[in-house]
Every structure is written in C-alpha cells, then in structure tokens.
Amino acid sequence: MTVQEAIKMAMEYERKIRDLYGEAARQAASPEVKRFFQMLSDDEQRHFDYLTEQLGGWETSRTLKLKPIHSIVPVMGDVEKQTLPVKKELAEEDRGDVKQALSKALKAEVETSDFYRRLTEEFSDDAKELFAGFLAIEENHVAAVQAELDYLNKSGYFFDVREFDMEG
C-alpha cells in the first residue's frame, strides 16, 4: 500500500466514524448524550481535515508536513469528569438507543484502531509517525466508548473502575 492509498483509506475510516457519531447525536433525546456524541463527531471531523491536509501535501511534494494531532476527547483520566452528567441524566428508556449507538461506535473504533496499528507496522519514518498519532487517539476513543458502554450495561465498571463488588 502506498502512503497516498493509506491516507485515503484513513480518511474513509474517519468519515465513517464521524457520520456514525453525528447520526447518534442527531437521534439523542438527552442534551448531555447529544453533546457526548457531537464531541466525538467533531473530533473525527478534525482527524478527517488533518488527513486531507496531509494528502494534499503528499500529492504535491511527496512529503508529510507533520504537526501535533490533537483530540478534543480528554485522556481517560479526565473523561469521567466530562461524562458524569451523561451518567446522572440519562433516563432508563433512553439507555437502549444509546447502548446501540455505543456498540456500533465501539466496533468502528476498534476496526479503525486495528487499521492504524497495521499501518504503523507497515510504514516507517513520517508515515509511521502520522499513523501512530492517530492510533493513540483512536485507542483513547475505544477506551472512552467502552467505559460508557460498560456503565450502561451495568457491568460493575465505569472507566475501568469497579463500581460495586457483589462479594464485598
């Protein structure tokens, strides 16, 4: 796979996830859930824009002009603070739709992370650095979505922290 092909495929992954989150935001009944999904959709749009810029640079000069890739999704230590309103405000009847959207999102995020992982193994130099940055961001998205899903599924975990212990 060429760098150009890899960037184009990465753009398609980012577009697909952006659209998935955008649709979930549009369908959300709760303002807090809407904000959560919109935050993720906006983040994926920034990724798409960044990749578009990299593709343009590659097509004109066969170089990548790397700059730091930023995510608006907080790192896992800070995510819990931002999603507590969702946890508190989500009505029981809304949870099924949210769980369904989160399940789709988790699948897409895992697929995207796997794609970026393969690219980091395939490429070297700037291309490897580009895709490694996206891999780190997508792995954080996987963790955030999984944490929300764990809470809604009442697994006993919220952001990898055990909420209750049936033996204690």
Order of alpha helices (4+ residues) and beta strands (2+ residues): alpha-alpha-alpha-alpha-alpha-beta-beta
